[in-house]
Amino acid sequence: MALTRTSAALSTVLLLGIAGPCVAQSDPVADFYRGKTVNVYIGVGVGGEYDLHARLVAKYIGRHIPGRPNVVPQNMIGASGLKMLNFLYNQAPRDGTSIGMIQNAFPAAQAIGRPGLQFDANQLRWLGTIAPVVETMAVWHSADVRSIADARQKEVVVGATARGGITFTYPALMNELFGTKFKIVTGYTGGNEINIAMERGEVQARNNTWSSWKVTKQAWLKEKKLFVIAQAGARADDLDAPALEQLVGNQADRQLVDLIMSGAALGRPMTTTADVPPPRLAALRAAFLATMKDPDFVKETMALNIEIEPVTGEAMQKIVANVLATPKPVADRAKPLLE
């Protein structure tokens, strides 16, 4: 009997010894994500730079999230991305399974108190961006406009999505500060539709990022069908166009440009909802940065001529906080341009 008891006790000790490390190695984050689906919501139509970046990240990030969940990108179009962001903030699960690639101008729109915003950008949990962007103003060759000075003398029809989006605010800002004569026509669903309208002669110009032009319309650039007359945000070494920030003549105008172009520092930003448990948020941010170094991701982005210069989620959180701390006089002046 004693031997039996001793053997039983020894077996218990051995089992505990074996089980102990397994328990210690358990990963609650991996356990949560295993078998789940992470939705990546995209607030604009298929084919533009936002859509391209979101789908590239969605394609690879699942490899780097503990538990390797299935990651599914889906477009939710409306109001230049506002429909998707309002959904993400108010209706999507707040457990780390909902990610959105949002329009980078929305924090500035919140700073000026734009109506219709049902979110607080400070409460969103930012994950990262592939790179900051250089915003440009580009004119179709048939418009015979090659500079800002030309655009002061001649009316140019500009295609845009909606008021409040960067495709509207960029030319509107240039009209106010530099006296350009851009006539802005809204109602296009996205950049691809505006591009088609330029080819058809419906519009003569549009805002777009320099990286998007190089990725999606390299032939236009080589054939000199486009002329970039201004840039803003990060500087592009391979672009010969004046920077709006350097053209303004006083501090008040510089503050206005900085607020309206603040989205450039956010690039094509990815965020998740408020209230995501901190360990899952840390895992998503780490997964984003790991994706930026994934050899397959790097290979595909290089093939598409997409530059990788990631901004971390933590850095983006600070950028957004600074934007929302914009002084009221500056925000009031920007309001007509951003709402």
Buried (B, 14 or more C-beta within 10 A) or exposed (E): EEEEEEEEEEEEEEEEEEEEEEEEEEEEBBEBBEEBEBBBBBBBBEBBBBBBBBBBBBBBBBBBBBBBBEBEBEBBBBBBBBBBBBBBBEEBEBBBBBBBBBBBBBBBBBBBEBEEBEBEBBEBBBBBBBBBBBBBBBBBBEBEBEBBEBBBEEEBBBBBBBBBBBBBBBBBBBBBBBEBBBEBBBEBBBBBBBBEBBEEEBBBBBBBBBBBBBBBBEEBBEEEBBBBBBBBBBEBEEBEBBBBBEBBEEEEBBBBBBBBBBBBBBBBBBBBBBEBBEBBBEBBBBBBBBBBEBEEBBEBBEEBEBBEEBBBBEBBBEBBEBBBEBEEEBBEBBBEBBB
